[in-house]
Amino acid sequence: MTHDHPRPFGRLLSAMVTPFHADGSLDVEGAARLATWLVDEQGHDALVISGTGGESPTTTDAEKETLLRVVVEAVGDRARIVAGVGTNNTAHTVELSRAAEKAGAHGLLVVTPYYNKPPQAGLIRHFTTVADSVGLPVMLYDIPHRSGVPIATESLVRLAEHPNIVAVKDAKGDFAASADVLRRTDLAYYSGEDAAILPLLSIGAVGVVGTSTHFIGPRTKAMIEAYERGDNAGALALHRQLLPLFTGIFRTQGTILVKAGLRALGLPAGPVRSPLVDATEAETNQLHEDAAAAGQPLGTN
């Protein structure tokens, strides 16, 4: 299947965290403010709403829909809004996908069903059923260290034939497998791991769905654009500058540290929901060091 656009969601995306009030309730106004900051100040081409980074395991279906509508209204005229709809239940994922389409999403992020470890035939049926249920472009999310199951190369090649399946968020860490899929399909690959953006670009990826990119959007995008221009030395220099934050954001679960960094900058974030726990003082101090090492201080510590 030939798809129209080599970069269906642009180059720079983040899996936006979901702001909560101090009491843990959804901060709707904060979500609009954060989305606006990410698009207008941090240069995002698209935002993933209700990805794992947005604490999708602990937000309700109603909260997901509210959040999506608010973000589409705030920035949907100048960024693509991708709804995280993946669960380990195909019927529930279809429901969330249809709700997201109604709420104005421009695309869907669908993670491999986790914990129940379906065989490849089950994965193909799951993704195909979801893609059949909507008219939106779909990005598959291949992250075996969270889901327990990789999407096999042959499965990805088959899924690429579906007109709605246009992209992959790749956090598999298997460059040879990714290179093979890129050779055999026209799926657009987005790095699902911040430190792997540059190596994935070298085998044909087009961008990132990032975490640390909440804070270093412009330079991350500049790195991608430098690589695309053939300025490999410039791209490598930016990669090396940003590496302390690309990796430092994952010293504990990424959402925890993104929220700590946003709080330091006075931006909407609030607490995380259990079973996550907010960053400790030591973790927050380390985050400030990592950010400073990447040339992106997070306000005064």
N, C-alpha and C positions, 0 to 999 in steps of 0.2 A: 504494500500500500504506500503510495507516495503522498506525503503530507505537504501542505502548502508552505509552511513556515519553518525555517531551520531553527528558530528560537521562539517556540510558541508562547513562552512566558517571559521573554526578555532574557537578560543575563543575571541580574542580581535579585534574589528573593531571600527573605528570612521567614522562618517559621515563627511568626510573631507570638510573644508571650501574651497571656490573657490577664489584663489588670483586674485585681480584686480590691474591694474596700478592706479596711482593717478587720471587719467582722467576717471576711471571707466571701462576701456576696459579690456578684459581678459588677465591675465598675464600667458601666456603659459609656459614660462621658470620657473616662480615662482611655478606653479602647479607641475611641475616635481620635483623641489627642495623640496617642502613641502612633496610630496608623499614619496620621498626618505628618508627624515628625519623621517617621521612617521613610515616607515617600518624598516629602519636600526638603528635608534636611539631610537624609542619609542616602538619597538617590536610588531608592528601590524601584525596580520595574514592576514587581508583583509582590504580594504578601500571601503567605499561607496562613489561614485562620483555622484554629482548632487542629493543628498538628500536635504531635506529642509535646513539642515545645510550648504549645498553648494549653497544656494540661488537659487535653481531650479525654484522658481516662477518668477525670473527676469533674467534668462539666456535663450538665444534663443536655438532652437533645434540644430542649427549649432554649437553654442558655446559648447553645451553639448557633441556633437560628437567629436569636436576638443579636448576638455578636456579629454574625455575618452581615445582617441587614445594616447595622450601624457602621461597619467598616466600608461596605459598598457605598453607602450614602456619603461617607466622609471622603473617600479617595478613589472610588470606583470609576470616576471619570478620567483619572490620570494614572491608574495602575491596574494591573490584572489581579483580581481577587480569587485565590484558589482555596477551596474549602477542603479541609481534612475530613474525610468521611469514612475512613477505613476502620472496620471492626473485625472481630473473628466470627461474625455471623453474617452470612451473605444477605439474608432478608433485611436485617437491620441496616446494613450498609446501603442497600438499595433505597430504603426509606430515607436515610440521611442524604443520599445523593439527590433524590427528587426534591426534598425540602430545600437543599442548597441551591438547586437550579431555580426553584420558585423564588428564593430569597435574593437572587441576582448574582450568584457566583459566576465567574468567567471560566472556571475549570475546577477539577477535583483532584485531590491527592488521595490515593488508595493504597494503604499499606498491606503487605502480605498478612493474611490472617495468622495471628500469633497464638501460642499456647496449645491449640488443638492440632498442630503439626499436620496439615493436610498433605497428601501426595501431590505431585505436579499436576495430575489430571484435575484434582480439586481446586488448585490455584487457578488453572486456566479457566475452569468453569466459573469460579468466583469472579475473577476480573472481567470475563466476557459478559456475565450476567449484569454486573454493575454498569459496564460501558454501554450495554444494550438499553439500559433503563433510562438514559438521559441523552440529551443532545449536546453535552459539553465535552471538551477535550479532557482526557484523563492522563495524569501522571502516576505511574506505578511507583511504589516505594519499596525498594529492595534492601532490607536491613536485617540479614539473618541473625546478627547477634542480639537483636531484640525479639524477632519473630520466631526464631528457632528453625526457620526453613528458608533457604535461598530460593529465588526464582531462577530455575535452571536456564542455561543459554537457549536450549531448544524451545523452552516455554516462552521466553521473551521473543524469540524469532516468530513463533506462531502468533503471539499476542499482538505483535507489531502489524499484523495483517488487518486488525480491527480498525475501521476508520476513525473511531474516537480515541484510541490509545496512541498517544503522540509522544510521550516522554517518560523518562525514568529518573527518579531521585535515587542515586546510586550510593549506598553506604555499605557495599559488600566487601570492599577492600581486596577485590580480585581483578587486577588490571587486565590480565590476559583474557578473562571471561568477558569483561566489559568491552575490550577492544574487539573481540570476536562478534559481539552483538552489534557494535557500531559498524563493523565491516559488512555485516549481513542485513542490516535494516536501516531505516532512516529515522529511528527513534532519537529524539533530542535528549541528551544525557545532562543531568544536573548533579553536581557533587553533593552528596548528603553529609559530607565530612569536610569541615573547613580547611584542614591542612592538606586535603587531597585535591583541591581545586586545580592547581597548576599541573600536577601529573595527569589528571583526567583530561584537561584541555589538550594535552599533548597527544592524546589518542582520539580526540574528536568531540569531547564534551563541549557544551555551550555556556555553562553557567553554574550557579550554586543555589541551593536552598540552605541558607546558613543559620548560624546561632550567634557567633561572635560578630557577625555582620550587622547586628543591631547597633554596634558602636563604630564599625570601621567600613561602612557601606561604600563611601566614595573611593577609598584606596583599593578596596577589593574589586570594585568595578573597573578601576583604572588598571589593575593587574590583568584582568580578563581582556580588556581592550588592548593593552600593550601586547599581550600574546597574539591576539587576532591580527594586529598590525605587523607581526613579524619581529617585534622588539622583544626577543626572548630574554636578553640581559636585563632589560627594564622590568619585565614581568618577574624574573627571578629575584631581583633586588627587592621588589615589593613583597613577594612571598616571604622572603627572609625577614623583612621588617615586621610583617604581620604575624609571623609564626608564633611568637610568645602568647598572643591572644587567641589565635586559631586553636592552639592546643590548651592554653590555660583555662579557657571557658569550660573545658570538660574535666577539670580536676575533681569536681563532683558533678552531679547531674546538671546538664546545661541550663535548664530553666532557672534553677536555684541561683546560679551566678549571674545570668542575664538580669533577673529581677534585682539582685543586689546592686549591680552596676547602674541600672535605671534609677533605683532609689537614690544612689549617690549623686546622680545628675539631676535629681528633682523631677524625674519624669514618672508618669503613671505606671505602677507595677503592683505595689501592695505585696501581701504575703503569698506564699504558695499554699496549696491545699494538701492535706494529708493524703497519701503517705509520704509525700515530699516534706522536707523540713527546710526552713529558711537558713541561709548561709550563716555560719558562725563568724565571730569577730576575726578569727585567724584566717578563715576562708576569704572573707571580704578584704582583709589586708593583703593577702596573696593576690587576689584579683586586681587590686590597685597596682601592685608591683608588675604583674603581667601586662596590664594595660599600659603602664608607663614605659615598659620595655618595648612595647609595640608602637610607642610614640602617640598614644591616645589616652592621656590621663583622664580619669573619671571624676573630675571635680576635686574638691579637697577631701582628703581622707581624715 
